[in-house]
Amino acid sequence: MKKADTLVTKVLPVLDMGCAICAHHVENTVKSLPGIQCAAVHFATQSLNVSFYRDAVSLPKIQQAVRNAGYDLLLDEESSDGIPDEESNQHDPSLKRKTIGAWILCFPLILLGTFFQSASYVNWTMMLLTIGVILLSGRSFYINGFRNLFRRQPNMDTLVAISTSIAFLFSLFNTLYPEFWIHRGITPHVYYEAAGIIIAFVLLGKLIEEKARQETTFAIHGLLGLQPRMALRIKEGKEEKVPISLLQIGDLIPIHPDERIPVDGIVTEGSSSVDESMISGESSPTGKTKGDKVLAGTINQKGTFILSVTQTGKETVLAHMVRMIREAQGSKAPVQRIVDKISSIFVPVLLGLALITFLCWWLIGGESYLPYAVLTAVSVLVIACPCALGLAAPIATMVGIGKAADNHILIKDAFALENLCRVDTLILDKTGILTEGVPTVTDSCWQTEPHVCYLDILYTAELKSEDPLSPAITRWLEDSGGTAFEPTGFESIPGQGVRMQVGEVSYWVGNLPLAQHSGVEIPECIRKRARKWENECKRVVYYGDAKSLLAIIAVTGPIKRSSFSTIPALQKQGVEIHILSGDREQDVATVAKQLGIRHFRAQLLPEEKENYILALQAAGRKVAMVGDGIYDSQALARADVSIAMGKGDETAMNVAMVTLITSDLSLLSKAIRISRSSVRLIHQNLFWAFIYNLIGIPVAAGILYPSFGILLSPVLASAAMAFSSVSVVVNSLRLKGSKQGETEK
């Protein structure tokens, strides 16, 4: 049994993958190694997500196994500052050069094959041009294709290599021995241009896919640009400019106006306001003074301050966000695993179909139909390359997760993205989710003049109290000039409040039962005002001495403005809203009434929240839970989709599948819209990929020839294959430019 602390998770770029089948082979290779807990290879991101036990297997061993399978891994995928290197995404820098070279040679091939077929030596000239295309631009197809064929792992490169080899060798035979066909009354046609253009179109399709795939990582690219590579460091009283990779915890860094903060740290001197919108989404700058935390990538405003480094490199919040998005984009949706199984058997089946096509034409038509047999077999091999099928789900997943990150929503993996669209029931906690998490004093009513001594006594009592509302009252009293002192005696009364002795006088602060037990008279006007506040979802705190009531104070966490717009939007999306809270029944009921929520439960323990979710799931509901505290983690773990507020408790965020970086509740509606749009795109892509093959293969095999005399040439087949892959990518990219995740239906 391996220790949990030796488990390592990495995202590594994979080289030399040509299609989804290659990704399947690499994934199976890595999974077969000892010590691998899980592995997923994503063709769209050209990456390997792997979790392994360091004691059982190392990264160099994984790399060697992948190399033995005919591919390669990049192990130095992160720069020294912890941010993944953007250049690692440039998988094949020579692809553009190969594509341009292939088309330069193919243009004369097309001209010669179209207009100068009868010219002398034209066949030899076309042969030399085709050899140039094969050697200069298409060599990798043959090396990888036939190597994988001999390993019984045929892929898209195998299809390209076999189809172009058949076209070239058939044409070469006709060039060298034209008499063989002439004696049989058959014109010895050559198909050099087909072999060359197939390679050119496949390369062009790969190049367009590559450019489009880079567009899908827009969220990561945006975050990559947030962190500066250099920083000023104070050493021996002087400022020096150093790479951020050299910074260490405890180093002091001066931050000047309009500078981007390079690492996470704590303000030790000075003050300013910091624009955190690029990470948190909060539009207003946040004031920072001594002791406050600042994050890498945020922008200082007007002031100057000095920060002490607390997190560097891959430990910063920014680096963690980048890694989380990369891992999520490299994860596989459940539907993708089905597609992977189909793709793994697709090429062998396709080779068989091409052979059957060849034999049918030859056996039915005889020697005179042999050229047609060759052409149709080549067309079948080319048109049905499973690129579009392999890209259908991953590209849409990448765009959806990137779109969510761009809207300050972090989705943990493709499973969460796909599951979120099925949610029909949403569970919300009240405090911190629907209402502001930090309570504030909204009203007060004094029965006597609020002398300084009364303020000091109340301030001292609340400082010592453990009531959750005490911090709100102490903050309010600090603004009024309250100061603390040491009382003669102090007693905490669980569930009611506190008593405090000051000299010969006893004072108390707490709820209505404590006031009643203290024996003081509560005037009717005070009772009416207290009831009014309670009906407004405010908690009333009573304050008095042994003889009389001194004051009542109203404390509340007001309902967030975003709650009033978000709840109707979610209900319009077909999501049923439930409130589960540990707060008082009256408080929860008031919030539910104001927001138009019919289902709510109050005064629940963590296990009662979990049981409530279990009951909903037993009734067939797909439940999402939103929480921000440690008491929500049990219910979050039970929900079908768990959602945490980014400014809440870290335990809840670690459990959650989706994290809303800001406290803006409207992100919930956006997250569901993006999920539904992404899954809709996946289904569209898969539908058209299957329809394309369902129609394309019979047409390429010549099913229309007996009735209409129509044959699909290998050139058109290669163009159609390239177009199908590009169309899947372009369809997915619609989500990137859409407003808040909405796509056309």
N, C-alpha and C positions, 0 to 999 in steps of 0.2 A: 504494500500500500504506500503510495507516494504522499509526501506531506503537501498540504495545500499551499504552504508558502513557497514551494519550488515551482508552482505552476506559472508559466509565462505566456502572455498573449502578445502576438506580433501581427502587424500588417506589412507584408513584403511585396514589392513589385515582382511580377513574373514576366520573363522575356520569352520571345519566340512563339507565343501562342497565336494561332491563326484563326481559330474558331472556338465555339462552345465545346466541341468535342475534345480539343486540346485541354481546355480547362478541366473537363471531366477526367482526363488521363492524369493530369498533374495532381488533382485532388485525390484520386485513388492511390497514386504513388505515395503521397505524404501520409495518407491515412494508414497505409500498410506498415509504417515505421513504428517500432516500439516507443512508448512514451508519449504518443500523440493522443491528446484528449479529444480534440475536434479540429477539423480543417475544412475550409470552404474556399474554392477558387472561383473568382468572379471574372468572367471574360470581359465584361464591359469596363471594369476598372483595371483589368490586367493585374490583379492582385491576389495574394493568398492571405486569408485570415486564419491563423493557426494558434492553437493553445497547446502547449506541450510541457512536460515535466523536465526541468533542466537536468535532473540527475540521470535521466534515461536517454535523452537525445539532445544534441546540440544543433545550433543553427547551421554550422558548416556541414554536418551530416545530412540535414534536411536539404541543403543546397546541393550536395553531391548526389543525393537520390534523384532530385529533380533534373540535374544535368544528365544522369544516366538514362533518364526517360526521354532525353532529347530537348530539354528546355533549360531555363536558367532562372536563378533568383538573385535579386539585389539585396544584400544584407545591410548595407549602410543607408537605409531608407530615411533616416532622420539626421538632420544636421546637428552639430554640437550644441545648439541652443534649444533643441527639443522640438523644433517645428519641422515637419516633414519637408524635404527639399522638393520644390515645385518641379525642378528639372527631372526628377525621377519619373515623372509621368510621361516624358518624351520617350516612348517605347522604341521607336525605330527612326533615328534621325536621317537615315538614308532613303526612307520610303518616298519622299517627295522627289528625290533625284532619280530613283528607279522608275517612278511613274512618268516623269517627263521624258526620260530616255526611251521608255517603251513606246510612247506616243509619237516621238520624233521618228522612230523607225517604222511605226505602223502606218503613218500617213502615206509614204511611198508604196507600202505594201497594198494599201487599199486602192491607190491609183492604178498600180500595175495590174491588180487582180480584177479591176472593174473595166478599164479602158484598153489595156494592152495585152489581153490574154493570148492573142495569136502572134505576138512579136517573138522573134527568135531570142533565145537565151533569157526570156522573161522568167521562166521557171527557176533557172539557176540564180538569177538576181533575187527573186523572192525567197529562195531557200537561204541565201546568205543573210538577207535582212531578218528572216525569222530566227536563224541561229544567233544573230546579234541580240534580238529580243530575249531569247531563252538564256543566253550566257550572261548578259549584262543586267537584265532586270528580273528574270524569272528563275534564276538559279536556285534560290531558296525553296521554291515550290517543289522542285525535283528532289533536292537533298532531304528536306523534311518529309515530303509526301511519300517517297518510296521507303525511307527509313521507317516511318510509322506503319507502312503497309507490311514490311517484313516483320515488324514487331506485333502484327495483328492488331494494330491500333489505328486504322485508317481514319483520316480527318479530311478537312476541306482541301488542304494542300495535296492530299492524295488524289482527290477528284480532279483538281486542276492539272496535276502532273500526268495522270493517266489520259485524260481527255485530250490535252494538247499533244502528248506523245503519240496518241493514235492518229490525230490529224496530221502531225508532222511526218510520221513514218509512212503513212499511207501516201502522202504527197511525195515524199522522197522516192518511194518505190515507183510511183508514176513518172517521176522525172528521170530516174535511171533506166527503167524498163517500160517505156510507153508502148512498145510492141505487144506486150502481154495482153493489153486491153484492145489495141487496134485490131489484132488478129481475130478477136471475138466480136468485133463490130461495136465496141464501146469506146467512147471518147475518154481519154485518161486525164480527167480534171485533177487539179491540185488545190489544196485547202490550206496553204501556208498562212494566208491572211487570217484564217479562223484561229489557228494556233497562236499567232502573235496578238491578235486583238483580244482573245480570251484573257491572256496574261495582262494586257493593258487595262482592260475593264476591271478585272479583279483588283489590280493595284489601285486604280482610280477609286473604286468603292472603298478599299481599305483606307485610303488617304482621307476621303470625305468622312468616313466613320471616325477616324482618329481625331480630326478637327472637331467633329460634333461631340465626341466623348469628352474632349477637353472642356467643351462648353458646359457639360453636365456637372463639372466640379467647380462651378462658379462660386458656391458658398465657401469652399475651402480656399480658393484663390483670394476671395475677399478678406478672409481672416489672415491669410499669409502676409498680406500687405500691411497688417496692423502693427506688427512688432518691428521696431527699428533694429538694425544689425549692430549699431554702435551706441555707446553710452558714455557719459561723463562719470568719472569716479573720483571721489575725494581721497587723496593719499598724501599723508604728511602735510596736510593743510593746503594742498594744491589740487586743482582739477586736471585730470588727464583723460583723454579719449581712448577707450578700449573697446574691443569686440565684446558683445554681451556674453559670449561663451566663456570669457575670463572672469565674469562676475561671480562672487561667492556670497553665501549667506552672511549677513552682517555688514557687508560693504555699504558705504554711504554714497548716495547718488543725488546730486543737485538736479532738480527739475525746474526749468525756466518756462516762462509763458509761451504758449502755443507749441510746446514740445510734446511728442508722444512718449508715454511712459514705457520703458523697455522691459521691466520685470515686475513681478508682484512685490509689494513691500508695505512698510508701515511708516507713516509720516512721523518724523522725529523732531522736526523744527519747521516753523513757518505754517502758512495756511493758504488755501486757494480753493477754487471750484474746478471740478473735473468733469469733462464730457464723457460719459460712459455709454452713450447711446449705441455705439457700434457693437458693444457686447451685450448690454442689458436691455437696450431698446428704450430706456427712460430718456425722454426728450429733454428734460430740464437738467442742467449741470448739478452735480452733487457737491456740497460743501465738504472740504476736507481740512481737518485740524490735527493737532498732535495726537497720535494714537490711532488715527483712522487708517483703514486698509485701502490701498490703491492697486489697480490691476494693470498688467501689461497690455499694451495696445490702446489704452484710453488716452485722452488728450487733456493736458493741463490747460487751464484758461489764462487768467491774468496774473495770478500770484506766483510766488516762487517758494518752493519748499524743498526740504531734504528728506529722502526716504531711506530707510534701512531695508536692505534686500532680505526677503523672507522665502521666496521661491524663485528658482532659476530654471532655465532649460525646459525639460519636459514636465516639470512639476507645476508650471504656471497654469492659471485657469485657462488662458488662451490656448496653450499647447494641449491641455486636456480636451477642450472643445474641438480642436482640429482633429485630434485622434479619434474622438467619439464619432464625428461626422464621417471620417474615412472608414472606420470600422462598420458603421451603419450602412454606408454606401456599398461596402464590400460584402455585406451579408446577403443571404438568399431568402427570398419570399417562399412560402410553402409551395406555391404553384410552380416556382422555378425548379424545384427538385423533381417534379414530374416531367418537366420539359427536358431536364438533363438526362433522364432515363430514356426518353424518346430519342434525343440527339445521339446518345451513345450507340444505338442500334441503327440509326438512320443511314449512315454511310455504307455499312455492309449491305443493307437492304437496297440502297440505291445502286451499288455496284451490280447486284443481282438483276435489278430492273434494266440497267443498261445492257447487260449481257443478253437478257431475254429479248429486248428490243432489237438488238443486232441479229440474233438468231431468227426471229420472226421475219424480219425483212429479207434476210438471206434465203431462208428456207422457202418462203412463199414466192419471192420474186426471182430466185436463182441468181446467177452471176451478174446479170444485167442490173440487179438491184443492190449489188454490193456497195457501190458508193453511197446509196441512200442509207444502207445499214450502218455504215461508218458514221455518216453525218448525224443520224438520229441518236445513235448511241452516245456520241460526243455531246449532243445537245442535252440529253437526259442527265449526263454526268454534271454538266455545267449549271443548268438552270435550277437544279434542286439542292445546291450547296446550302447547308442549314445555318447560314449566318444570321438571316433574319429571325429564325426561330430561336437561336441562342441569344440574340440581343433583345428580344421582345420584352421580357420581364426585367432584366437587369438595368437597361437604360431608363425605363420608366421609374424604377425604384430609386436610381441615383438622382434623377431630376426631382422626384418627390421629396426625398430626404434633404436635398440641397435647397429646394424651395422652402421647406419648413425651417431649416436653419437660417435662411435669409430673413424669415419672419420671427426669429428669436424663439424657435421651437426646436428642441433637440430630441430626435426620435432615435431610440436605442438601436433598432435593427429593422430589417425588412419585415419580420414577423409582426412587430408592433404596427408598422405602417399598414400592412394588409389587414390586421385585426381591427384597427381603429375604425375602418369604414363600416364594419358590421355592428358597431355599438348602437343599441337602441335605448339604453338606460344609462343615465349619468348620475353618479353619487357625488354629492358635494358636502364637504364640511362647511360649517358656517363661519367661524372665526378665522380670519386670515385668507379665506377664499371668497366668500360673498361679502364679508365685511372687512374693514381694515384690521390688520392683525394687532396693531398697537392701539390700545384703548386710550381715550383722551377725556378730560373733564369738559363737559359741554355747558353745565349750568350749576349754580349754587344759590342757596337761599339761607341767609343768616337770621337768626332770631334776636341776635344782639350785634353790636358793632364788632366787626372782625379785627379786634385789637391784635397787635403783634404777638402778644403772649399766647393768644388762642391759636394763631397761625403756627407759632413755634411748637406748641404742644401737639397739634395735629400732624405737623411735619415729622416730629420725632416719633410719634406713634406709627405713622405709615412707613417710615424707614425700617422700623423693627418688625412690622407686620409681614406675614407670608402670604397675604391675600393677593391674588393675581391682579386686582385693580389698584393695589398700592403704588406701583411705579407711576401710573397715570396721575395720581393725586400728588405724589412727591414732585413730579415735573411741574405740575401746575403751581404748587406752593413755592418752588424755587423761583419762578417768575414773579411771585408776589413778595419775595424777600424772606421766606421762611428759613430759619436756622435750627440746627439740631442741638440738643443738650442731653445730659445724662439724667434720666428720671430716678425718682426714689424707688419705684417698683414697677414691674411690667409683667403682664400675664396675657398669654395667647389663649383664646377660647376657640377651639376647632369648630368650624362651620358657622361661626357667628361674628368674630372680630377680635378686638384686643381691649384690655383694661390697662391703664397706666396711672401710677401714683406720682403726683407732683406736689411735694410738701405734704400738706394736710388734706389736699383735694384729690379725689379720684375722678379720672376722665375715662371715657370709653369711645370707641369708634367701631362701627360694624353695621350689620343689617337690621331689619325691623324687629326680629325676635330679640336681639340683644338690647335694642332700645326699650322694648316692652318689659324685659326682665329687669332693666335698670330702674323701673318704677317712675320714669319721668312722664309728664303729660305731653302728648303730641297734639297740637292744635288741629282743628278740622281743616283749616286752610292749608296747613302743611301736608296733611293726609291727601287732600285733593291734588296738590301739586305733585306729590310723589306718585300718585296713581297715573297722572297725566304723563309723567316721565316714563313710567314703566310701560304704558301703552305705546310709547314711542321707541320701545326696545332699549331703554336706558336702565342701567343698574343704579339703585339709589343707596348711598352710604350715609348713615346717620352718625352725628357727632354731638356729644354732650358731656355733662358732668353729673355728679350725684343728685343735683337739684333740678336741672332743666336741660332741655334740648337746645344746643347752640346753633346747629346748622344741618342742612341736608345738601348732599352733593350728587350730581348726576354724572355718571361715567358711561361711555359707550364706545364701541368700535363702529363707526358709521358704515352704512352699506356703501360699497364701492360704486362709483358712477358707472363703471363698465358693466356691473351686474345688471343694471336696468336695461341695457341694450343687448347683452349677451344671452340672457335667459330666453327672451322671445326668439332670438335668432336660432338658438339650439332647438327650441320647440318647433320652430318652422322647418328645421331639418329632420324632424321626426324623432327627436330624442326626448325621452321622458326624464324629467328632472326629479331627483329625490335629495332631501337634506337629511344627513345623519350627523347629530351633534351631541356633545356632552354637556351643552349649556342647558339653562332652564327652559322648561316647556313654553313659557310665555314669550321669552326672547326669540326662540326658534319660530314659534307660530307667527309672531309679528313680522319677522323677516320674510317668511314664506308668503304671507298675505301680501306684503308690499311688492314682492317680485312675481306674484302669480304662480307660485309653486304649490301644487295640491298634496304632494306626498312628502311628509317630514316626520322625523322621530327625534326626540330630545332625551337628554340625560342618559346617553348610551355609553357603556364601557367598550373598550377595544374589541373584546370577543363578541359583544352584542352586534357591533357593526359588521363583523365578519359573518356572523350567522344571518344577518339581514341580506347580505350579498349572496350567500349560499342559497337562501330561499328564492331570491330572484332568478338565480341561475337554474335552479331546479324547475322553475316555471318556464324555462326556455329563453330567458332574456340574456342578451349580450351586454355585460356590465362593465363600464369604465368608472374608476374611482379617482377623485381628485382630492389630494390631501397635502398638508404642509408641515405636519408635526410628527413626532415620534409615536404618538398614540394612533396615528393613521397607518403606520407601516404594516400592521397585521391585516387590515382591510385592503390595503394596496396590493399586498402579495396575493390575496385571494381573488381579486378582480380579474376579468379577462384582459383588460388594459388598465395599467396603473399610470396615473399622471401626477407629477409633483410640481409644486410652484417653486421656481428657482431660488426664491428668497426665503424658503422655508427650511425645515430641519434637514441636515445632511443624510440622516438615516432614511427618510422618506425618498429623497432624491436617488439614493443608491438602489432602492427597491424598484423605483418607477421605470416603466418602459418609455415614457415620454416626460420630458422636463420643459416647463414653460419658464424661460429665463427671467421674465419679468412677472410682476404681480398683476398684470393686465389680464382680466378674465376673458376678454374678447379673443385671446389667442386660442381658447378652446374651440370656438366656432371655426377659426381659420384652420386649426389642426385637422378637424374632421373633414372640412372641405378639401384640403390638400390630399388627405388620405383617400377620399372617395374619387377625386380626380385621378390620382396616381393609379389606383386599382382599375379604374375605367380605362385608362391608357394601356395598362397591361393586357386587359381582356381584348381591347381593340387590336393591339399589336399581335397577340397570339392568333386572333381570328384571321387577320389578313395574312399572317405568315402561313397558316395552314391552308387557307383558301388559295394562296399563291401557288403552293406546291401541289394542291389538289387539282388545279387547272393546268399549271405549267408542265407538269411531268407528262400527262397524256398528250398535250399538244406537241411537246418536244419529241415524243415517241412516234408522232405521225398519225394520230388518230383522225385528224381532219383531212389527210391526204386522199383516201379513197373517195370521199364525197365531194371535196372542194379543191383538191389538188394543192393544199396548203402545207408547206413544210417550214418548220422554224429552224433557221440557220443557227449554227453555233455562235456566230457573232451576235445575233439578236438575243440568244439565250444568255450569253455572258453579260450583255447590257441589262437584261431583265433581272438577272441575279444581283448585280451591283445595285440596281435601282431599288430592289426589294429591301435590302439591308439599310440603304440610306433613308428610305421612306419610313422605316420603323424608328430610326433615330430622330428624324425631323418631326414625326408625329409626337414623340415624347417631349421634344424640346418646346412644344406649344405650351406646356405647363410652366416652363421657366418664365415666359413673357406674359403669362396670364395674370389677371388681378386677383391676388389672394388665393391662388390655387384653382380658380374657376377655369374650366375648359369647355369647349363646345361639346354639346351632347350629340 
